[in-house]
């Protein structure tokens, strides 16, 4: 018996080793192979850095850190294709290079006149290790305040026709965070109330999506240069890992169909240690191509009035009949009002056939050259010219893109012949309800942010540019900074605007603008149509603002074209407050965000591009709040007089919304002002240089 003991122990040892090796083999099948860092790049000031890794299966990932601390954990890169194996595995780095870049460029109009564009670029050349040896480049541009990256498909025989079923792009937020977001892919496009939740409670979101980590870091996710491609939504897949979801296509199994070579839009992350710093970033603008239109002096910022708010109040109609708003005489009345008060343009909606039926069923009969009988388009244009005023053309499509594109050249030629320099387009239709004509001449229904919509909007913008016409679009595709490349694309909607204060159920809440500022407004200008000084919507519905809040919106919600939306008789009633609307410009030399938190409050100052004057706007939420702002933005060369439009002592959006304190007083550079905001309140100040 004793002689057999050692043999039993040996057998036991061998069995243990076999079991261990089997477990390791199984783990190798289940767990991803260890990734190797193959490239990295830091921002010019060494604030942010990006690392690229490729694991043993040839799958690339990226990560982002700020001052050595993780911001975005390892996140996937790549594509699912509908007619070929996915482009994600079996990749190797063929080569890479880092290139610095630093320039300053001038905006023809905007929130800042001069923009600095300073980054370090990492270009990765990836290639499959197996047949057919497809190639894919990935380009990262790393700024001190953000990161942008895009995919570039080079010209190659192995992948000429690219059919993208989905991107595999991920954004894995490293630290626990809260988020401000709106649901992506739902019926009402971008016109939804924003939600404020923990990041791990996000479902599927539109961009911009703004997050704040528990450590106090802010990140805003979006995209830049959306050209001939599907817009990106973000879907949370687990924990705090967000995955790109491309807007669908009805014409193809693929969401994007392109012929190589081509580039995707940039996937962007503004990364900052304060909420105001998010807004001060120029990341999306800088990632777009320079002006492609040449001399654009014909693109001129302006303020306008128009036949619009009355329809939302139910006082007039878009369609023909006894209450038709767009009549010759009514338009002349608005032209007279504009001329008397210094407004350069008049918007006229409902002037053309055929607005009379169900909007969602109609649209295929709309004419963009045939006015209603009670609207003499030539007489109106001549009268406006005699008063030094222009008419803004209006092209509502009801989502019938095929009908609009068929008439587009003639429609734009008509406007140009009458001296129009702007059009407002509209795409009233449910998400997934844009009707387009495919290359096979069949009709398809697409999303507002799908590839077909992207192609359509640029067609309208470029055709308008040929005729020196600027474009403002409603129910649009999202803004991704293309105004840098096409400066006649001056503004758009793309969120809940003022009309929801007329008939929305619920209307916009008191904190709407302070939330928009750190979400939607990170994308670009918003034709919000402020200035409802009556503070009353349809049927007497209360607007949840004070009158000072409505004035502050002209500073807070930026657009180079700003409407004074209310009825002329209401401006006569509130003439003292109306003075600020008449004075405030729409084109700026500089912008400085002074304070703010998403959905709570924001205060900022903007400098007029045509004078030394500054303007300050502040809005809050549904609570009383005191803000202190320092007047460091005022220079010491001038004597300064502040014309203040502040919430009155007892102001309250519900109980006393028209209480306002209007005054003048001298102020000094560096002085501290205390702004007492009412519930739903605001502050608007004009600083006049003497």
Secondary structure, DSSP 4 states (H G I P E B T S, - for coil): -GGGHHHHHHHHHHHHHHHHHHHHHHHHHHSPPPPEEEEEEE-TTSSEEEEEEE-TT--EEEEEEETTEEEEEEEE--EEESSS--BSSSEEEEEEEEEEEEEEEE-SSSS-SEEEEEEEEEEEEEEESSTT--EEEEEEEEETTEEEEEEEE---TTSSEEEEEEE--EEEE-S-EEEEE-BSS-TTTT-S--EEEEGGG--EE-S-EEEEETTS-EEEEEEE---SS--EEEEEEETTEEEEEEPP-SSSSSSEEEESSEEPPEEEEEEESSHHHHHH--HHHHTSPPPSSS--TT---EEEEEESHHHHTTSSBSSSSTTBS--HHHHHHHHHHHHHHT--EEEE-S-BS--SS-TTT--TT--SS-B-TT--HHHHHHHHHHTT-EEEEEEE-TTBHHHHHHHHHHHHHHHHHTT--EEEEE--S-TT-EEEE-TTS-EEEE-TTSHHHHHHHHHHHHHHHHTT-EEEEES-PPP-STTTT-TTEEEE--S--THHHHH-SS---TTHHHHHTTTGGGT---------TT-B-GGGPBPSS-HHHHHHHHHHS--SEEE--S-HHHHHHTHHHHHHHHH--S-EEEEEEEEEETTTEEEEEEEESSSS-EEEEEE--SS-EEEEEE-TTS-TTS-EEEEEEEE-TT-BTTTBTT-EEEEEEEE-TT-EEEEEE-TT-EEEEEEEE-
